[in-house]
């Protein structure tokens, strides 16, 4: 199973970082994580944290 989540972060002070971390879906500044598990719910892959602006499909690659 593949799943993703957005975790809220404190608003960055740098204007460029604010732009890249702002998630329009959640209407706040976030970091995205993707996870891949097997049927026994063991974590197989945990992606590095990505900026909130990155779409979930783009975050895989």
Beta strands, then each sheet from edge to edge (+ up, - down):
strand 1: 2-8
strand 2: 22-23
strand 3: 28-37
strand 4: 43-46
strand 5: 50-51
sheet 1: 1+ 3- 2+
sheet 2: 1+ 3- 4+
sheet 3: 1+ 3- 5+
end
